[in-house]
Amino acid sequence: MKGVGARFYSIENVYDRSTRSLQYQFANYEQTALPSSPAARFGMAGTGDLYLAGKKDSWRRDLRSLLKAHDRGKVSADAVADRLAALSFEAPQNVSDTVGPRSIVVWRPRPDRRRACEGGAHRSYTGTARDVDIASIPSIMTGRDMTAISHALKNYVRTLPSGGLSLGDAEAQEMLRLIARLPTHPDEKLQ
């Protein structure tokens, strides 16, 4: 944040066992409990965070060095993304019954950077290999999977005759039917 420095926030979904309800809480992560404390340097979430938190700190030092090299223009953003994907891939290899090998790495440049660099982007990975077909970043709006909706509509529009961009009532009703068929809750595999 301009004039304030780096900040690390999260919106967390918390299950309250006593009331059996889901609640949201907002958190600000700092290095100490003091109000002027700097923001935490790393944030982890999901099953892999327990694995990485238990690992020796050498990965943090290596990652900080790689980030500093990127900030100096010595290393590409893709090299940083590749390293983050490799760290993410360690979790399913070392923790049983955990997440799968796929990950998405998202980045954006620091607003206070001194050197010009490429803008933000994202890469999809399977293991440590970059996926050729770059997946969309998952986006949920009012409980609906916006990526699934856009794919359903894109596939439907492809079936229309050439120049079919002016849709009539029948086409609009078919699009609504396709959207209504999409799941509104994750399945047992969280898909």
N, C-alpha and C positions, 0 to 999 in steps of 0.2 A: 504494500500500500504506500502510496506516495506520502513522504514525510513521516511515516510511522515505521517502515521496514517490513520485513517478511512476517507473515502471519500464517498460522496453520489452524484451520477450522474443520469441523466435521458435523454432519447431521447423522445421528445414530438412531437406529431402530432397536429399542430395548424391550425385551419380554419380561414382564413382571409376573413371577410365578405365583405370588400370593393372590393377585386379582385375575390372573390368566388373561392379561390384556397386553397389547402392543402400544408402546408409547415412543414418541420421538424426543430426543434431547439434543441440544446444541452444545458443542464443546470447543474450547480454544486451548490448544496444546502449546505449552511453554516449557522451557528447560528446567525451571524451578517454580515454586509457588509464589515468588515475588511478582508484584504487578508489572514491573518494568523488565521482566526476564525476556530474553530473546526467544523466538519461536523454536520449536523442536526442529532438528535438521532433517529427520526422516520420519515418514509415516508409513505404517504397514497395516493392512487389513486382511481379513480372511484367514483361512486355515494355515496358509504359508507363513503368516507373521509369527506364530509360535516357533516354527522351525528356524526362521532367520533370527529371531530374538535369542534363541539358544545357541546359535553359532558364534564362533569367535569373532571379535570385532574387525578382523582384517578385511572383510568384505566391505565394511563401511568406509574404512580408510581408502581402499582401492577405488570405491565408487566416488568418494569425494575428490580424489586425484583426477579421475576421469572427467568429472564435472568441471573442475577447474581448468583442465586442458581444453574442454569444449568452450568454456567462457573466453579462453585466450585465442580461440580459433585454430587450435592444433588438432582437434578431433571433431568429427562430424556428429550431428545429432543422431544419425543412424547407428553409430558406434555405441553411443550411450544407450539407445533403445535396445540394441543387441545385448548389451551387458545386463540391463534390467530384465529382459526376457529370459536370459540364462539364470539369473537369480530366481525368477518366478518359477522356472522349470525345475529347480532343485526340490521344491516342496513335494510335488507328486512322486518324485523319485525316492524321497527319504521319509515321507510320512504316509503310513498306510491309510486307506479309506479317506482320501482327501480329494482335492480338486484334480481336474484333468490337466493335460499338457498344454492346453491352449491359453493364450493370454493376449491382452491388448495393452500396448504401451502408448501413453498420450503425453505430449509435452507442448510447452509454449515457451517462447523466449522471455527472459527476465526483462521487465520494463526499464531497469536501470543499467542494461548492458552497455559496455563501452564500444564494443565492436559490432559491426553489422553482421547479422547471421540470418539464416533462413527462418521463416515463421514457424508457428506451431503446426503440428501434424499428429498423426497416429499410425502405428503399424500393428498388424495382427501377426501372431506367431503360433506355430505348432511346434512345441519343444523350443529349440533354439533357431529354427528355420523360419524365415519370413514367409508369410503366406502370400501367394501370388494374387489371389482374389482378396483384396483388402476388405475386411468386414466393416460394417457400420458400427459405430460406437452404440452400445445398447442405450435406448432412450425410452423411458416409461413416462407416459403422461396420463393422468387420471386413471391409473391402473391398466392402461393399454400399452402394448408393445408397439411403439411407433415404427420401428424397423420392419416388423412383420406386416403392418398395415401398408407401408410404402411399397414393400415387395409385392403384396397381393394386388395393389392398384396398378403398379408398373406392369406386372404380368398381364393383367386384364386389358390395359390400354394397348399392349402389343398385339392383342387378338383383334382389335378393331380395324376396320378397313382404313386404308390410307386416307389421311385428312380427317380422321374421326375424332378430332380434338373438340369439336362442338358437340357435347353430349346432350342427348335428350333424356326424357324421364326414364325410359327403359334402361339406358346405360347407367344412369345415376342409381336406380333401384338395384341393379346388379352389383354395383360397387358397394352399396350398403349391405347387401346380402353377403358378399365376400368378407367384409369387415366383421359382420355379426358371427360368421363361422369361426373366426380366430379365437383361440383360448384367451380367457381373461385371468387365469391363475396358472402358476407353474405346475408342471407335472412332477412325479416323484423324482425325476432327474433334474429338476429345476430348469426345464427347457420350455 
